[in-house]
Structure formats: structure tokens, C-alpha cells
Amino acid sequence: MKKRYEKEAGFTMVEMLIVLLIITVLLLIAIPNVVTNNGVAQNKGCDATIKLLESQAAAYAVEFNKAPASLSELQEAEYVDRITCPDESTLVLENGKVRKGS
């Protein structure tokens, strides 16, 4: 004699496909935004690094009564640890202003 099984609770294949479709659409929306925001964050980080280096150059000038000749001079005097942007682009110091190098 065969046992009759009652309908088991669970998801059907169609329900699973709908859930996967919704997740895929959400990922397609989210991934480009994350990539764009990553670039914006790196630019903001570089701007903040430039402002920090300029203020440290001013502090160096006050302490030693002369402007630093380069960013490496600030690094050697232990005013800063890092003289590059978060995206590893080089920075240069000219007339008390810091800018991205070429």
C-alpha cells in the first residue's frame, strides 16, 4: 500500500526564479552606484590630503621660519607620514600650495 504524502510546504521553481530576478535587478542598480561613489570618495580623500599637506607646510614654516622646499622635506621632519593621494597619485609642493603632479 502506498502512502499518500500531503503537499509539502516549500517554494516552487517559479517563485525561486522571481526572487532571483528581483535580486539580479537590485544588483544591476546597486553596482554602478558603488563604483561611481568609490571614485568620488577617492577624489574627496585626495582633496583632504592636499589640504592637510598645505596646513602642515604652513606649520613647518612657522616652526622653522622658512617654507619647506618639497613634500619630502615635510616627511623627513615627520610632519606627515604620506605624501601621495589615496589613489597613489603623486603630489608636489609649489609656493606653499600642493597640487597633483603630472
N, C-alpha and C positions, 0 to 999 in steps of 0.2 A: 504494500500500500504506500502510495506516495504521500509525502507530507506537503501540505499547501502552505506556502510562505505568504505572509501578508506583505503588502507593499512596504518596502524598507524606505525609511526617510533618508534623503540624500539629494544631491544636486544632479540634474540631468546634464547631458552634454551641451544642450543649447544654453542653459543657464551659465555653465562654465565658459562658453565661448563669449557670451555677452559680458561677463566680468572681465575676461582677458581683453576684449575690445575696449572697454572703458579704461582699464589700466594703461593700455597702449596709447590711447588718445591723451590721457593725462601726462604720460611721459613725453609725448611729442610736443606738448605745450610747455612743459617744465624745463626740458633740457636746453633749448635755445636761450631761455631766460637766465639760466645758471651760467652758461658760457658768456653771455653779454655782461652779466653782473660781475663776473670774475675779472674781466678786463677793466671795468670801471673801478673795482676795488684796487687793482694794481696801480692804476693811474692816481687814485687818491693816496695810496701808500707812497708813491713816488713824490707827489706834491708835499706830503707831510715830511718826508725825508729831506727834501730841499729846504723847507722852512727850518727844520731842526738844524741842518748844517749851517745855514746862514746865521742863526742865533748863536750857535757855538763859535762861529768865526768872529762874531761881534764880542762874545765873552773872552775869547783869546786875545783880541785886540785891546780890550780893556785891561786885562791882566799883564800883558807883555808890552803895552804901548806901541804895538806895531801890528799890522794886519798879517794874517798868515799868507804865505806865498802860494800854498796849494792845500788841497784837502788831505794829502798825505802828511803834511806838517801837523794838521789837527789830529790826525790819527796817531802820529808819533808822540804828541804831547798828551795823549789819552783823553782828548775831549770827545772823541767819537770812536765807536767800535767799527762801524761800517761806513764806507764812502760810496756805496752803489745803491741804486734803487732796488726794491723788492724783485723787479723783473730782471735784475742783474745788468741793467744799462749803466754805463759809466757817467759820472758827474764831474764837472770841472768848476773851479772857483776862479772868478774873474772880477776884480774890483769890488770885492765883498759880496757879490751875487753868485749864487750857484745855479748852474744850468746843466741840462743834459749834454753830454759830449757827443761828438759826431763819430 
